[in-house]
Amino acid sequence: MSNPWTRLSKLIAPGAKTIVTVTTVHTDGTSTVTLRSGDTLRVQGDTVAASSKAIIQAGRIIGKAPDLSHYEIEV
């Protein structure tokens, strides 16, 4: 049996995941994305079309995100 901590760390990918909007897909395999704050980044990956939501992690697009509404509720 392997170490439980090693098994758990394989399930949890390093780094935070962020939902962004893809603004431009470049021909060199990168994309320009916009964060919710309005800042832009150039990240690796070209698998998500422009104007779509994507999930990025460690400077790379890891998949398409659903286009859901965002609500803030103050408690």
PQR file with spaces between the fields and no chain letter, atoms N, CA, C, O and H, PARSE charges and radii, in Angstrom:
ATOM       1  N    MET     1       0.849   -1.175    0.000 -0.4000 1.5000
ATOM       2  CA   MET     1       0.000    0.000    0.000 -0.0000 2.0000
ATOM       3  C    MET     1       0.894    1.238    0.000  0.5500 1.7000
ATOM       4  O    MET     1       1.886    1.298    0.727 -0.5500 1.4000
ATOM       5  N    SER     2       0.528    2.241   -0.836 -0.4000 1.5000
ATOM       6  CA   SER     2       1.333    3.453   -0.923 -0.0000 2.0000
ATOM       7  C    SER     2       0.965    4.449    0.170  0.5500 1.7000
ATOM       8  O    SER     2      -0.041    4.296    0.864 -0.5500 1.4000
ATOM       9  H    SER     2      -0.278    2.192   -1.427  0.4000 1.0000
ATOM      10  N    ASN     3       1.784    5.447    0.302 -0.4000 1.5000
ATOM      11  CA   ASN     3       1.587    6.487    1.287 -0.0000 2.0000
ATOM      12  C    ASN     3       0.284    7.250    0.996  0.5500 1.7000
ATOM      13  O    ASN     3       0.098    7.708   -0.131 -0.5500 1.4000
ATOM      14  H    ASN     3       2.600    5.571   -0.262  0.4000 1.0000
ATOM      15  N    PRO     4      -0.623    7.400    1.973 -0.5600 1.5000
ATOM      16  CA   PRO     4      -1.888    8.116    1.737  0.2800 2.0000
ATOM      17  C    PRO     4      -1.678    9.566    1.315  0.5500 1.7000
ATOM      18  O    PRO     4      -2.439   10.084    0.498 -0.5500 1.4000
ATOM      19  N    TRP     5      -0.652   10.233    1.862 -0.4000 1.5000
ATOM      20  CA   TRP     5      -0.395   11.621    1.494 -0.0000 2.0000
ATOM      21  C    TRP     5      -0.015   11.733    0.022  0.5500 1.7000
ATOM      22  O    TRP     5      -0.453   12.657   -0.663 -0.5500 1.4000
ATOM      23  H    TRP     5      -0.034    9.812    2.526  0.4000 1.0000
ATOM      24  N    THR     6       0.793   10.803   -0.468 -0.4000 1.5000
ATOM      25  CA   THR     6       1.187   10.795   -1.877 -0.0000 2.0000
ATOM      26  C    THR     6      -0.025   10.565   -2.756  0.5500 1.7000
ATOM      27  O    THR     6      -0.162   11.211   -3.795 -0.5500 1.4000
ATOM      28  H    THR     6       1.149   10.052    0.089  0.4000 1.0000
ATOM      29  N    ARG     7      -0.889    9.677   -2.369 -0.4000 1.5000
ATOM      30  CA   ARG     7      -2.100    9.403   -3.149 -0.0000 2.0000
ATOM      31  C    ARG     7      -3.002   10.626   -3.189  0.5500 1.7000
ATOM      32  O    ARG     7      -3.568   10.939   -4.236 -0.5500 1.4000
ATOM      33  H    ARG     7      -0.777    9.152   -1.525  0.4000 1.0000
ATOM      34  N    LEU     8      -3.148   11.330   -2.052 -0.4000 1.5000
ATOM      35  CA   LEU     8      -3.985   12.527   -2.001 -0.0000 2.0000
ATOM      36  C    LEU     8      -3.390   13.644   -2.858  0.5500 1.7000
ATOM      37  O    LEU     8      -4.123   14.324   -3.576 -0.5500 1.4000
ATOM      38  H    LEU     8      -2.688   11.076   -1.201  0.4000 1.0000
ATOM      39  N    SER     9      -2.084   13.842   -2.793 -0.4000 1.5000
ATOM      40  CA   SER     9      -1.465   14.927   -3.550 -0.0000 2.0000
ATOM      41  C    SER     9      -1.586   14.720   -5.059  0.5500 1.7000
ATOM      42  O    SER     9      -1.568   15.693   -5.813 -0.5500 1.4000
ATOM      43  H    SER     9      -1.489   13.290   -2.209  0.4000 1.0000
ATOM      44  N    LYS    10      -1.705   13.492   -5.506 -0.4000 1.5000
ATOM      45  CA   LYS    10      -1.929   13.225   -6.929 -0.0000 2.0000
ATOM      46  C    LYS    10      -3.325   13.659   -7.368  0.5500 1.7000
ATOM      47  O    LYS    10      -3.531   14.004   -8.532 -0.5500 1.4000
ATOM      48  H    LYS    10      -1.719   12.701   -4.894  0.4000 1.0000
ATOM      49  N    LEU    11      -4.286   13.643   -6.441 -0.4000 1.5000
ATOM      50  CA   LEU    11      -5.651   14.056   -6.753 -0.0000 2.0000
ATOM      51  C    LEU    11      -5.803   15.574   -6.786  0.5500 1.7000
ATOM      52  O    LEU    11      -6.631   16.105   -7.526 -0.5500 1.4000
ATOM      53  H    LEU    11      -4.119   13.363   -5.495  0.4000 1.0000
ATOM      54  N    ILE    12      -5.003   16.265   -5.983 -0.4000 1.5000
ATOM      55  CA   ILE    12      -5.095   17.725   -5.877 -0.0000 2.0000
ATOM      56  C    ILE    12      -4.008   18.338   -6.743  0.5500 1.7000
ATOM      57  O    ILE    12      -2.820   18.193   -6.454 -0.5500 1.4000
ATOM      58  H    ILE    12      -4.330   15.834   -5.382  0.4000 1.0000
ATOM      59  N    ALA    13      -4.414   19.023   -7.806 -0.4000 1.5000
ATOM      60  CA   ALA    13      -3.447   19.655   -8.703 -0.0000 2.0000
ATOM      61  C    ALA    13      -2.867   20.903   -8.033  0.5500 1.7000
ATOM      62  O    ALA    13      -3.580   21.595   -7.306 -0.5500 1.4000
ATOM      63  H    ALA    13      -5.379   19.140   -8.041  0.4000 1.0000
ATOM      64  N    PRO    14      -1.584   21.202   -8.267 -0.5600 1.5000
ATOM      65  CA   PRO    14      -0.979   22.378   -7.635  0.2800 2.0000
ATOM      66  C    PRO    14      -1.491   23.684   -8.244  0.5500 1.7000
ATOM      67  O    PRO    14      -1.753   23.765   -9.444 -0.5500 1.4000
ATOM      68  N    GLY    15      -1.625   24.689   -7.406 -0.4000 1.5000
ATOM      69  CA   GLY    15      -2.016   26.011   -7.881 -0.0000 2.0000
ATOM      70  C    GLY    15      -3.514   26.230   -7.898  0.5500 1.7000
ATOM      71  O    GLY    15      -4.305   25.289   -7.969 -0.5500 1.4000
ATOM      72  H    GLY    15      -1.412   24.624   -6.431  0.4000 1.0000
ATOM      73  N    ALA    16      -3.878   27.489   -7.832 -0.4000 1.5000
ATOM      74  CA   ALA    16      -5.287   27.869   -7.843 -0.0000 2.0000
ATOM      75  C    ALA    16      -5.831   27.843   -9.270  0.5500 1.7000
ATOM      76  O    ALA    16      -5.103   28.064  -10.238 -0.5500 1.4000
ATOM      77  H    ALA    16      -3.236   28.254   -7.775  0.4000 1.0000
ATOM      78  N    LYS    17      -7.107   27.571   -9.370 -0.4000 1.5000
ATOM      79  CA   LYS    17      -7.792   27.602  -10.660 -0.0000 2.0000
ATOM      80  C    LYS    17      -8.585   28.901  -10.736  0.5500 1.7000
ATOM      81  O    LYS    17      -9.169   29.333   -9.743 -0.5500 1.4000
ATOM      82  H    LYS    17      -7.698   27.391   -8.584  0.4000 1.0000
ATOM      83  N    THR    18      -8.607   29.528  -11.915 -0.4000 1.5000
ATOM      84  CA   THR    18      -9.292   30.798  -12.106 -0.0000 2.0000
ATOM      85  C    THR    18     -10.161   30.728  -13.354  0.5500 1.7000
ATOM      86  O    THR    18      -9.746   30.196  -14.383 -0.5500 1.4000
ATOM      87  H    THR    18      -8.132   29.178  -12.723  0.4000 1.0000
ATOM      88  N    ILE    19     -11.369   31.270  -13.251 -0.4000 1.5000
ATOM      89  CA   ILE    19     -12.272   31.357  -14.399 -0.0000 2.0000
ATOM      90  C    ILE    19     -11.985   32.670  -15.121  0.5500 1.7000
ATOM      91  O    ILE    19     -11.948   33.731  -14.499 -0.5500 1.4000
ATOM      92  H    ILE    19     -11.706   31.703  -12.415  0.4000 1.0000
ATOM      93  N    VAL    20     -11.782   32.594  -16.428 -0.4000 1.5000
ATOM      94  CA   VAL    20     -11.454   33.767  -17.245 -0.0000 2.0000
ATOM      95  C    VAL    20     -12.305   33.762  -18.505  0.5500 1.7000
ATOM      96  O    VAL    20     -12.961   32.767  -18.815 -0.5500 1.4000
ATOM      97  H    VAL    20     -11.811   31.731  -16.933  0.4000 1.0000
ATOM      98  N    THR    21     -12.294   34.874  -19.229 -0.4000 1.5000
ATOM      99  CA   THR    21     -12.923   34.960  -20.539 -0.0000 2.0000
ATOM     100  C    THR    21     -11.821   35.052  -21.583  0.5500 1.7000
ATOM     101  O    THR    21     -10.939   35.907  -21.490 -0.5500 1.4000
ATOM     102  H    THR    21     -11.762   35.682  -18.978  0.4000 1.0000
ATOM     103  N    VAL    22     -11.871   34.177  -22.569 -0.4000 1.5000
ATOM     104  CA   VAL    22     -10.875   34.188  -23.641 -0.0000 2.0000
ATOM     105  C    VAL    22     -11.221   35.323  -24.599  0.5500 1.7000
ATOM     106  O    VAL    22     -12.326   35.372  -25.138 -0.5500 1.4000
ATOM     107  H    VAL    22     -12.587   33.483  -22.645  0.4000 1.0000
ATOM     108  N    THR    23     -10.273   36.232  -24.808 -0.4000 1.5000
ATOM     109  CA   THR    23     -10.532   37.348  -25.716 -0.0000 2.0000
ATOM     110  C    THR    23      -9.936   37.110  -27.097  0.5500 1.7000
ATOM     111  O    THR    23     -10.538   37.482  -28.105 -0.5500 1.4000
ATOM     112  H    THR    23      -9.375   36.192  -24.370  0.4000 1.0000
ATOM     113  N    THR    24      -8.759   36.493  -27.151 -0.4000 1.5000
ATOM     114  CA   THR    24      -8.106   36.243  -28.433 -0.0000 2.0000
ATOM     115  C    THR    24      -7.381   34.902  -28.388  0.5500 1.7000
ATOM     116  O    THR    24      -6.721   34.579  -27.401 -0.5500 1.4000
ATOM     117  H    THR    24      -8.271   36.191  -26.333  0.4000 1.0000
ATOM     118  N    VAL    25      -7.509   34.123  -29.461 -0.4000 1.5000
ATOM     119  CA   VAL    25      -6.755   32.885  -29.598 -0.0000 2.0000
ATOM     120  C    VAL    25      -5.681   33.138  -30.647  0.5500 1.7000
ATOM     121  O    VAL    25      -5.993   33.485  -31.786 -0.5500 1.4000
ATOM     122  H    VAL    25      -8.046   34.386  -30.263  0.4000 1.0000
ATOM     123  N    HIS    26      -4.421   32.965  -30.271 -0.4000 1.5000
ATOM     124  CA   HIS    26      -3.291   33.255  -31.154 -0.0000 2.0000
ATOM     125  C    HIS    26      -2.848   31.988  -31.893  0.5500 1.7000
ATOM     126  O    HIS    26      -3.131   30.875  -31.449 -0.5500 1.4000
ATOM     127  H    HIS    26      -4.167   32.682  -29.345  0.4000 1.0000
ATOM     128  N    THR    27      -2.160   32.161  -33.008 -0.4000 1.5000
ATOM     129  CA   THR    27      -1.721   31.029  -33.833 -0.0000 2.0000
ATOM     130  C    THR    27      -0.514   30.298  -33.260  0.5500 1.7000
ATOM     131  O    THR    27      -0.169   29.217  -33.738 -0.5500 1.4000
ATOM     132  H    THR    27      -1.930   33.065  -33.369  0.4000 1.0000
ATOM     133  N    ASP    28       0.138   30.868  -32.239 -0.4000 1.5000
ATOM     134  CA   ASP    28       1.313   30.225  -31.652 -0.0000 2.0000
ATOM     135  C    ASP    28       0.972   29.297  -30.484  0.5500 1.7000
ATOM     136  O    ASP    28       1.863   28.869  -29.751 -0.5500 1.4000
ATOM     137  H    ASP    28      -0.142   31.746  -31.851  0.4000 1.0000
ATOM     138  N    GLY    29      -0.318   28.987  -30.309 -0.4000 1.5000
ATOM     139  CA   GLY    29      -0.731   28.078  -29.237 -0.0000 2.0000
ATOM     140  C    GLY    29      -0.994   28.762  -27.908  0.5500 1.7000
ATOM     141  O    GLY    29      -1.090   28.095  -26.877 -0.5500 1.4000
ATOM     142  H    GLY    29      -1.042   29.335  -30.905  0.4000 1.0000
ATOM     143  N    THR    30      -1.112   30.088  -27.916 -0.4000 1.5000
ATOM     144  CA   THR    30      -1.427   30.833  -26.701 -0.0000 2.0000
ATOM     145  C    THR    30      -2.749   31.572  -26.880  0.5500 1.7000
ATOM     146  O    THR    30      -3.280   31.663  -27.986 -0.5500 1.4000
ATOM     147  H    THR    30      -1.034   30.630  -28.753  0.4000 1.0000
ATOM     148  N    SER    31      -3.266   32.092  -25.784 -0.4000 1.5000
ATOM     149  CA   SER    31      -4.512   32.865  -25.802 -0.0000 2.0000
ATOM     150  C    SER    31      -4.376   34.054  -24.874  0.5500 1.7000
ATOM     151  O    SER    31      -3.671   33.990  -23.867 -0.5500 1.4000
ATOM     152  H    SER    31      -2.835   32.018  -24.885  0.4000 1.0000
ATOM     153  N    THR    32      -5.047   35.130  -25.213 -0.4000 1.5000
ATOM     154  CA   THR    32      -5.154   36.274  -24.318 -0.0000 2.0000
ATOM     155  C    THR    32      -6.479   36.140  -23.596  0.5500 1.7000
ATOM     156  O    THR    32      -7.517   35.938  -24.226 -0.5500 1.4000
ATOM     157  H    THR    32      -5.620   35.182  -26.031  0.4000 1.0000
ATOM     158  N    VAL    33      -6.446   36.252  -22.270 -0.4000 1.5000
ATOM     159  CA   VAL    33      -7.654   36.075  -21.460 -0.0000 2.0000
ATOM     160  C    VAL    33      -7.853   37.293  -20.579  0.5500 1.7000
ATOM     161  O    VAL    33      -6.905   38.017  -20.274 -0.5500 1.4000
ATOM     162  H    VAL    33      -5.603   36.416  -21.759  0.4000 1.0000
ATOM     163  N    THR    34      -9.093   37.514  -20.175 -0.4000 1.5000
ATOM     164  CA   THR    34      -9.441   38.618  -19.287 -0.0000 2.0000
ATOM     165  C    THR    34      -9.952   38.057  -17.974  0.5500 1.7000
ATOM     166  O    THR    34     -10.840   37.205  -17.955 -0.5500 1.4000
ATOM     167  H    THR    34      -9.863   36.926  -20.423  0.4000 1.0000
ATOM     168  N    LEU    35      -9.384   38.542  -16.874 -0.4000 1.5000
ATOM     169  CA   LEU    35      -9.832   38.151  -15.536 -0.0000 2.0000
ATOM     170  C    LEU    35     -11.073   38.954  -15.158  0.5500 1.7000
ATOM     171  O    LEU    35     -11.407   39.929  -15.831 -0.5500 1.4000
ATOM     172  H    LEU    35      -8.663   39.234  -16.890  0.4000 1.0000
ATOM     173  N    ARG    36     -11.748   38.559  -14.101 -0.4000 1.5000
ATOM     174  CA   ARG    36     -12.922   39.309  -13.635 -0.0000 2.0000
ATOM     175  C    ARG    36     -12.576   40.732  -13.246  0.5500 1.7000
ATOM     176  O    ARG    36     -13.417   41.626  -13.339 -0.5500 1.4000
ATOM     177  H    ARG    36     -11.476   37.767  -13.554  0.4000 1.0000
ATOM     178  N    SER    37     -11.336   40.951  -12.809 -0.4000 1.5000
ATOM     179  CA   SER    37     -10.901   42.292  -12.408 -0.0000 2.0000
ATOM     180  C    SER    37     -10.681   43.211  -13.602  0.5500 1.7000
ATOM     181  O    SER    37     -10.540   44.422  -13.432 -0.5500 1.4000
ATOM     182  H    SER    37     -10.653   40.225  -12.734  0.4000 1.0000
ATOM     183  N    GLY    38     -10.651   42.642  -14.828 -0.4000 1.5000
ATOM     184  CA   GLY    38     -10.415   43.428  -16.021 -0.0000 2.0000
ATOM     185  C    GLY    38      -8.987   43.329  -16.532  0.5500 1.7000
ATOM     186  O    GLY    38      -8.694   43.772  -17.642 -0.5500 1.4000
ATOM     187  H    GLY    38     -10.766   41.658  -14.966  0.4000 1.0000
ATOM     188  N    ASP    39      -8.096   42.752  -15.735 -0.4000 1.5000
ATOM     189  CA   ASP    39      -6.709   42.561  -16.161 -0.0000 2.0000
ATOM     190  C    ASP    39      -6.645   41.496  -17.242  0.5500 1.7000
ATOM     191  O    ASP    39      -7.488   40.599  -17.287 -0.5500 1.4000
ATOM     192  H    ASP    39      -8.334   42.392  -14.833  0.4000 1.0000
ATOM     193  N    THR    40      -5.638   41.592  -18.121 -0.4000 1.5000
ATOM     194  CA   THR    40      -5.469   40.603  -19.178 -0.0000 2.0000
ATOM     195  C    THR    40      -4.164   39.847  -18.979  0.5500 1.7000
ATOM     196  O    THR    40      -3.191   40.381  -18.447 -0.5500 1.4000
ATOM     197  H    THR    40      -4.953   42.320  -18.084  0.4000 1.0000
ATOM     198  N    LEU    41      -4.165   38.597  -19.417 -0.4000 1.5000
ATOM     199  CA   LEU    41      -2.999   37.733  -19.352 -0.0000 2.0000
ATOM     200  C    LEU    41      -2.859   36.991  -20.669  0.5500 1.7000
ATOM     201  O    LEU    41      -3.842   36.775  -21.377 -0.5500 1.4000
ATOM     202  H    LEU    41      -4.956   38.163  -19.849  0.4000 1.0000
ATOM     203  N    ARG    42      -1.642   36.604  -20.990 -0.4000 1.5000
ATOM     204  CA   ARG    42      -1.418   35.711  -22.127 -0.0000 2.0000
ATOM     205  C    ARG    42      -1.020   34.368  -21.543  0.5500 1.7000
ATOM     206  O    ARG    42      -0.024   34.275  -20.825 -0.5500 1.4000
ATOM     207  H    ARG    42      -0.843   36.779  -20.415  0.4000 1.0000
ATOM     208  N    VAL    43      -1.786   33.327  -21.841 -0.4000 1.5000
ATOM     209  CA   VAL    43      -1.580   32.012  -21.257 -0.0000 2.0000
ATOM     210  C    VAL    43      -1.362   30.970  -22.349  0.5500 1.7000
ATOM     211  O    VAL    43      -1.677   31.206  -23.515 -0.5500 1.4000
ATOM     212  H    VAL    43      -2.595   33.403  -22.424  0.4000 1.0000
ATOM     213  N    GLN    44      -0.826   29.830  -21.969 -0.4000 1.5000
ATOM     214  CA   GLN    44      -0.640   28.732  -22.909 -0.0000 2.0000
ATOM     215  C    GLN    44      -1.972   28.032  -23.139  0.5500 1.7000
ATOM     216  O    GLN    44      -2.778   27.892  -22.219 -0.5500 1.4000
ATOM     217  H    GLN    44      -0.569   29.637  -21.022  0.4000 1.0000
ATOM     218  N    GLY    45      -2.194   27.595  -24.367 -0.4000 1.5000
ATOM     219  CA   GLY    45      -3.408   26.865  -24.692 -0.0000 2.0000
ATOM     220  C    GLY    45      -4.271   27.609  -25.682  0.5500 1.7000
ATOM     221  O    GLY    45      -4.412   28.830  -25.620 -0.5500 1.4000
ATOM     222  H    GLY    45      -1.540   27.709  -25.114  0.4000 1.0000
ATOM     223  N    ASP    46      -4.856   26.841  -26.610 -0.4000 1.5000
ATOM     224  CA   ASP    46      -5.726   27.431  -27.625 -0.0000 2.0000
ATOM     225  C    ASP    46      -6.960   26.572  -27.869  0.5500 1.7000
ATOM     226  O    ASP    46      -7.535   26.595  -28.957 -0.5500 1.4000
ATOM     227  H    ASP    46      -4.741   25.849  -26.661  0.4000 1.0000
ATOM     228  N    THR    47      -7.365   25.813  -26.851 -0.4000 1.5000
ATOM     229  CA   THR    47      -8.466   24.865  -27.017 -0.0000 2.0000
ATOM     230  C    THR    47      -9.845   25.467  -26.758  0.5500 1.7000
ATOM     231  O    THR    47     -10.857   24.827  -27.041 -0.5500 1.4000
ATOM     232  H    THR    47      -6.898   25.794  -25.967  0.4000 1.0000
ATOM     233  N    VAL    48      -9.898   26.682  -26.229 -0.4000 1.5000
ATOM     234  CA   VAL    48     -11.181   27.331  -25.937 -0.0000 2.0000
ATOM     235  C    VAL    48     -11.336   28.513  -26.889  0.5500 1.7000
ATOM     236  O    VAL    48     -10.418   29.318  -27.047 -0.5500 1.4000
ATOM     237  H    VAL    48      -9.076   27.202  -25.999  0.4000 1.0000
ATOM     238  N    ALA    49     -12.497   28.610  -27.519 -0.4000 1.5000
ATOM     239  CA   ALA    49     -12.758   29.662  -28.508 -0.0000 2.0000
ATOM     240  C    ALA    49     -12.859   31.036  -27.852  0.5500 1.7000
ATOM     241  O    ALA    49     -13.166   31.158  -26.666 -0.5500 1.4000
ATOM     242  H    ALA    49     -13.243   27.956  -27.391  0.4000 1.0000
ATOM     243  N    ALA    50     -12.594   32.067  -28.654 -0.4000 1.5000
ATOM     244  CA   ALA    50     -12.723   33.448  -28.183 -0.0000 2.0000
ATOM     245  C    ALA    50     -14.161   33.712  -27.739  0.5500 1.7000
ATOM     246  O    ALA    50     -15.101   33.154  -28.305 -0.5500 1.4000
ATOM     247  H    ALA    50     -12.345   31.969  -29.617  0.4000 1.0000
ATOM     248  N    SER    51     -14.329   34.551  -26.738 -0.4000 1.5000
ATOM     249  CA   SER    51     -15.612   34.925  -26.124 -0.0000 2.0000
ATOM     250  C    SER    51     -16.199   33.828  -25.248  0.5500 1.7000
ATOM     251  O    SER    51     -17.331   33.958  -24.783 -0.5500 1.4000
ATOM     252  H    SER    51     -13.566   35.005  -26.278  0.4000 1.0000
ATOM     253  N    SER    52     -15.462   32.762  -25.015 -0.4000 1.5000
ATOM     254  CA   SER    52     -15.925   31.677  -24.143 -0.0000 2.0000
ATOM     255  C    SER    52     -15.198   31.746  -22.810  0.5500 1.7000
ATOM     256  O    SER    52     -14.142   32.367  -22.699 -0.5500 1.4000
ATOM     257  H    SER    52     -14.542   32.656  -25.393  0.4000 1.0000
ATOM     258  N    LYS    53     -15.770   31.105  -21.806 -0.4000 1.5000
ATOM     259  CA   LYS    53     -15.147   31.023  -20.480 -0.0000 2.0000
ATOM     260  C    LYS    53     -14.185   29.838  -20.459  0.5500 1.7000
ATOM     261  O    LYS    53     -14.428   28.808  -21.088 -0.5500 1.4000
ATOM     262  H    LYS    53     -16.628   30.600  -21.897  0.4000 1.0000
ATOM     263  N    ALA    54     -13.081   30.005  -19.717 -0.4000 1.5000
ATOM     264  CA   ALA    54     -12.083   28.948  -19.591 -0.0000 2.0000
ATOM     265  C    ALA    54     -11.598   28.886  -18.156  0.5500 1.7000
ATOM     266  O    ALA    54     -11.760   29.836  -17.391 -0.5500 1.4000
ATOM     267  H    ALA    54     -12.883   30.842  -19.206  0.4000 1.0000
ATOM     268  N    ILE    55     -11.002   27.760  -17.800 -0.4000 1.5000
ATOM     269  CA   ILE    55     -10.364   27.587  -16.505 -0.0000 2.0000
ATOM     270  C    ILE    55      -8.864   27.587  -16.751  0.5500 1.7000
ATOM     271  O    ILE    55      -8.366   26.829  -17.583 -0.5500 1.4000
ATOM     272  H    ILE    55     -10.871   26.988  -18.422  0.4000 1.0000
ATOM     273  N    ILE    56      -8.135   28.447  -16.021 -0.4000 1.5000
ATOM     274  CA   ILE    56      -6.686   28.446  -16.147 -0.0000 2.0000
ATOM     275  C    ILE    56      -6.061   28.040  -14.820  0.5500 1.7000
ATOM     276  O    ILE    56      -6.619   28.264  -13.745 -0.5500 1.4000
ATOM     277  H    ILE    56      -8.539   29.063  -15.345  0.4000 1.0000
ATOM     278  N    GLN    57      -4.893   27.438  -14.933 -0.4000 1.5000
ATOM     279  CA   GLN    57      -4.128   27.032  -13.755 -0.0000 2.0000
ATOM     280  C    GLN    57      -2.654   27.060  -14.133  0.5500 1.7000
ATOM     281  O    GLN    57      -2.251   26.461  -15.130 -0.5500 1.4000
ATOM     282  H    GLN    57      -4.440   27.256  -15.806  0.4000 1.0000
ATOM     283  N    ALA    58      -1.862   27.745  -13.347 -0.4000 1.5000
ATOM     284  CA   ALA    58      -0.413   27.845  -13.559 -0.0000 2.0000
ATOM     285  C    ALA    58      -0.083   28.357  -14.963  0.5500 1.7000
ATOM     286  O    ALA    58       0.848   27.867  -15.602 -0.5500 1.4000
ATOM     287  H    ALA    58      -2.189   28.232  -12.537  0.4000 1.0000
ATOM     288  N    GLY    59      -0.855   29.352  -15.447 -0.4000 1.5000
ATOM     289  CA   GLY    59      -0.558   29.962  -16.735 -0.0000 2.0000
ATOM     290  C    GLY    59      -0.938   29.146  -17.945  0.5500 1.7000
ATOM     291  O    GLY    59      -0.406   29.365  -19.034 -0.5500 1.4000
ATOM     292  H    GLY    59      -1.612   29.751  -14.928  0.4000 1.0000
ATOM     293  N    ARG    60      -1.858   28.200  -17.772 -0.4000 1.5000
ATOM     294  CA   ARG    60      -2.242   27.306  -18.862 -0.0000 2.0000
ATOM     295  C    ARG    60      -3.758   27.075  -18.823  0.5500 1.7000
ATOM     296  O    ARG    60      -4.337   26.919  -17.748 -0.5500 1.4000
ATOM     297  H    ARG    60      -2.290   28.022  -16.888  0.4000 1.0000
ATOM     298  N    ILE    61      -4.389   27.054  -19.986 -0.4000 1.5000
ATOM     299  CA   ILE    61      -5.814   26.717  -20.067 -0.0000 2.0000
ATOM     300  C    ILE    61      -5.950   25.219  -19.844  0.5500 1.7000
ATOM     301  O    ILE    61      -5.331   24.420  -20.546 -0.5500 1.4000
ATOM     302  H    ILE    61      -3.919   27.180  -20.860  0.4000 1.0000
ATOM     303  N    ILE    62      -6.766   24.843  -18.860 -0.4000 1.5000
ATOM     304  CA   ILE    62      -6.952   23.417  -18.586 -0.0000 2.0000
ATOM     305  C    ILE    62      -8.319   22.907  -19.012  0.5500 1.7000
ATOM     306  O    ILE    62      -8.579   21.705  -18.944 -0.5500 1.4000
ATOM     307  H    ILE    62      -7.269   25.493  -18.290  0.4000 1.0000
ATOM     308  N    GLY    63      -9.194   23.802  -19.452 -0.4000 1.5000
ATOM     309  CA   GLY    63     -10.489   23.358  -19.937 -0.0000 2.0000
ATOM     310  C    GLY    63     -11.479   24.489  -20.097  0.5500 1.7000
ATOM     311  O    GLY    63     -11.226   25.626  -19.701 -0.5500 1.4000
ATOM     312  H    GLY    63      -8.982   24.778  -19.507  0.4000 1.0000
ATOM     313  N    LYS    64     -12.605   24.154  -20.681 -0.4000 1.5000
ATOM     314  CA   LYS    64     -13.684   25.120  -20.883 -0.0000 2.0000
ATOM     315  C    LYS    64     -14.535   25.184  -19.620  0.5500 1.7000
ATOM     316  O    LYS    64     -14.778   24.164  -18.974 -0.5500 1.4000
ATOM     317  H    LYS    64     -12.811   23.230  -21.003  0.4000 1.0000
ATOM     318  N    ALA    65     -14.982   26.376  -19.276 -0.4000 1.5000
ATOM     319  CA   ALA    65     -15.835   26.575  -18.107 -0.0000 2.0000
ATOM     320  C    ALA    65     -17.246   26.904  -18.568  0.5500 1.7000
ATOM     321  O    ALA    65     -17.419   27.533  -19.611 -0.5500 1.4000
ATOM     322  H    ALA    65     -14.785   27.205  -19.801  0.4000 1.0000
ATOM     323  N    PRO    66     -18.257   26.492  -17.813 -0.5600 1.5000
ATOM     324  CA   PRO    66     -19.624   26.850  -18.181  0.2800 2.0000
ATOM     325  C    PRO    66     -19.842   28.351  -18.022  0.5500 1.7000
ATOM     326  O    PRO    66     -19.256   28.979  -17.140 -0.5500 1.4000
ATOM     327  N    ASP    67     -20.673   28.916  -18.867 -0.4000 1.5000
ATOM     328  CA   ASP    67     -20.963   30.348  -18.831 -0.0000 2.0000
ATOM     329  C    ASP    67     -22.148   30.584  -17.906  0.5500 1.7000
ATOM     330  O    ASP    67     -23.284   30.715  -18.361 -0.5500 1.4000
ATOM     331  H    ASP    67     -21.149   28.406  -19.584  0.4000 1.0000
ATOM     332  N    LEU    68     -21.878   30.638  -16.603 -0.4000 1.5000
ATOM     333  CA   LEU    68     -22.918   30.802  -15.595 -0.0000 2.0000
ATOM     334  C    LEU    68     -22.965   32.243  -15.104  0.5500 1.7000
ATOM     335  O    LEU    68     -21.978   32.972  -15.200 -0.5500 1.4000
ATOM     336  H    LEU    68     -20.955   30.531  -16.233  0.4000 1.0000
ATOM     337  N    SER    69     -24.089   32.639  -14.592 -0.4000 1.5000
ATOM     338  CA   SER    69     -24.242   33.973  -14.031 -0.0000 2.0000
ATOM     339  C    SER    69     -23.482   34.069  -12.711  0.5500 1.7000
ATOM     340  O    SER    69     -23.327   33.075  -12.001 -0.5500 1.4000
ATOM     341  H    SER    69     -24.891   32.047  -14.515  0.4000 1.0000
ATOM     342  N    HIS    70     -23.016   35.262  -12.391 -0.4000 1.5000
ATOM     343  CA   HIS    70     -22.276   35.503  -11.147 -0.0000 2.0000
ATOM     344  C    HIS    70     -23.111   36.399  -10.256  0.5500 1.7000
ATOM     345  O    HIS    70     -23.560   37.460  -10.691 -0.5500 1.4000
ATOM     346  H    HIS    70     -23.142   36.070  -12.967  0.4000 1.0000
ATOM     347  N    TYR    71     -23.325   35.988   -9.016 -0.4000 1.5000
ATOM     348  CA   TYR    71     -24.090   36.768   -8.064 -0.0000 2.0000
ATOM     349  C    TYR    71     -23.274   36.980   -6.806  0.5500 1.7000
ATOM     350  O    TYR    71     -22.538   36.092   -6.377 -0.5500 1.4000
ATOM     351  H    TYR    71     -22.961   35.126   -8.664  0.4000 1.0000
ATOM     352  N    GLU    72     -23.406   38.162   -6.213 -0.4000 1.5000
ATOM     353  CA   GLU    72     -22.800   38.446   -4.912 -0.0000 2.0000
ATOM     354  C    GLU    72     -23.917   38.704   -3.930  0.5500 1.7000
ATOM     355  O    GLU    72     -24.831   39.484   -4.197 -0.5500 1.4000
ATOM     356  H    GLU    72     -24.005   38.884   -6.561  0.4000 1.0000
ATOM     357  N    ILE    73     -23.838   38.039   -2.788 -0.4000 1.5000
ATOM     358  CA   ILE    73     -24.848   38.192   -1.750 -0.0000 2.0000
ATOM     359  C    ILE    73     -24.150   38.633   -0.477  0.5500 1.7000
ATOM     360  O    ILE    73     -23.226   37.972   -0.003 -0.5500 1.4000
ATOM     361  H    ILE    73     -23.096   37.405   -2.571  0.4000 1.0000
ATOM     362  N    GLU    74     -24.588   39.737    0.064 -0.4000 1.5000
ATOM     363  CA   GLU    74     -24.005   40.222    1.302 -0.0000 2.0000
ATOM     364  C    GLU    74     -24.813   39.697    2.488  0.5500 1.7000
ATOM     365  O    GLU    74     -26.041   39.788    2.516 -0.5500 1.4000
ATOM     366  H    GLU    74     -25.339   40.274   -0.321  0.4000 1.0000
ATOM     367  N    VAL    75     -24.101   39.153    3.454 -0.4000 1.5000
ATOM     368  CA   VAL    75     -24.777   38.582    4.622 -0.0000 2.0000
ATOM     369  C    VAL    75     -24.477   39.415    5.835  0.5500 1.7000
ATOM     370  O    VAL    75     -24.951   39.107    6.928 -0.5500 1.4000
ATOM     371  H    VAL    75     -23.104   39.080    3.431  0.4000 1.0000
